[in-house]
Amino acid sequence: MKDHLIKSTVYDGMIRAYAIRSTNTVKEAQTRQDTWATASAALGRTVTIGAMMGAMLKDNESLTVKVEGNGPIGAIIADSDATGDVRGYVTNPYVDFDLNDQGKLDVARAVGEGNISVVKDLGLKDYFTGHVPIVSGEIGDDFTYYFANSEQIPSAVGAGVLVNPDHSIQAAGGFIVQVMPGADDDVIAQVEETIANMPTISQLIKEGTSPEGILERLFEVDKVTVHGRLPVRFQCKCSKERLQRAVTGLGKEEIQSMIDEDHGAEATCHFCNEVYRFTEEELQELKESAHS
């Protein structure tokens, strides 16, 4: 089954809801980053939520989320856009602990205390930036807090990643449920009760529940209006052409130093770990087109 997400409204627009299956996307991130189990869960949750947040954008808009705690995993970064493309990485992929008191991967310990930031490129002169403290380190709770405090949208955010003993990904997915202005108190209470009593998102994913199935568990089917079904995939934006432009921007003197000292250049993308190499001859060509 290919990854995808569902965009919907519920109860005549009083609730906005997103649900996602991100198993293959998180698998790709885990493979490229070579993350261990706890790091995989933290990265996978962030990428899953980032993909749903990207689906809230329009056209060529994009966003970057950063979970920056003082735990051993370091910063977690995810980029996404309105087309369903998402990518992500962690500073230290080799983090794993014993299960916590609830028998789950101890993501909070890996993340630690710190802040979450969201930067949105909406095609305007300035970017929209929101910052909130990390309240639990479990990622879902932290983005629930972000929406309520930075964007003033009461929300419930859930994301789950099941990791196999060999650190590979078994399943991943999540949901975002948001209360729109003017929603009835009875509807809000009903949604809160349903979310509180539903199985964990990890359990639903393990059972093979689709995004459509997640919405069915959250709401009465006849109350849900689906507005879109969006494919989701891990997609990096790096390319040798982009790096060529970056190298050219360093200037003639810096490029000459690379030729003299290293006899070439090599760069690795943080997100996908793709390695790009430049020979002396290629650097000489870039130097000729660079500014002084």
NORTA-V615322 format. One line per field, one symbol per residue. ss: DSSP state (~ for helix, > for strand, _ for the rest). phi: phi as a letter, one per 40 degrees, with the letter a starting at -180 (. if undefined). psi: psi as a letter, one per 20 degrees, with the letter a starting at -180 (. if undefined). A space follows every 10 residues. Layout:
BEGIN
ss=???
phi=???
psi=???
END
This chain:
BEGIN
ss=___>>>>>>> ____>>>>>> >_~~~~~~~~ ~~~___~~~~ ~~~~~~~~~~ ~~~~______ _>>>>>>>>_ ____>>>>>> >___>>>>>> __________ ______~~~~ ~__>>>>>>> >______>>> >>>______~ ~~~~~~~~~~ ____>>>>>> >>>_____>> >>>>>>>>>_ ____~~~~~~ ~~~~~~~___ ~~~~~~____ ~~~~~~~~__ ~~~>>>>>>> >_>>_____~ ~~~~~~~~__ _~~~~~~~~~ ~~__>>>>__ ____>>>>_~ ~~~~~~~~~_ __
phi=.ccabbbabb ffgcbbbbba bbdcccdccc cccfccdccc cccccccccd cccccccbfc caabbbbbbc cccgcbbbba accgcaaaab cbccbabccc ccgbcccdcc cgciabbbbb ccgccbccbb bacccbgcgc dccdcdccbc bfbdabbbab bbbcdcgccc aaiiabbbcc dgcccccccc ccccccbccc cccccdcgcc dcccccccbc dcccbcbibb cbacacbcac cccccccdcc gccccccccc cbfiaabbcc cbgcbbbbcd cccccccccc cc
psi=pqqrqpprqq lkjhppqqqq okghghgggg ghilqrgghg gggggggggh ghhhiirqdj qrqpqponrj rihbqpppqr aiiipqqrrq goimpqrqqa hjkrpmhghh gaqcqpqppp ojjrgqqppq pqqphhjjgg hhhghgghhh ilopqppppq ppprhjirpg qqaaqppppq pjqqhhgghg gggghhiqrq hhggghijpr hhhghhhhrp giipopiqop qpqooqjqrh gghghgghih rggghhhhgg hikaqpqpph gijpppqprg gghgghhhjq r.
END
